[in-house]
């Protein structure tokens, strides 16, 4: 969010941030940001780490509150 970095060149940076506790997010093709919501009450970064900066298909429940979009994973 702070520097609009995306794509393969951002992979190492995103992984380092995630390992240091910065929450990962999911961005769709239109640029909309979705925050992962851990239905199991565990750190959602652990589930997302293998997919950092990769194109994926997401299934889950869409939640929206206060202008923030989230997906249960």
Secondary structure, DSSP 8 states (H G I E B T S, - for coil): --S---SGGGHHHHHHHHHTT---EEE-TT--EEEEE-TTSS-HHHHHGGGTT------S-EEEETTEEEEE-
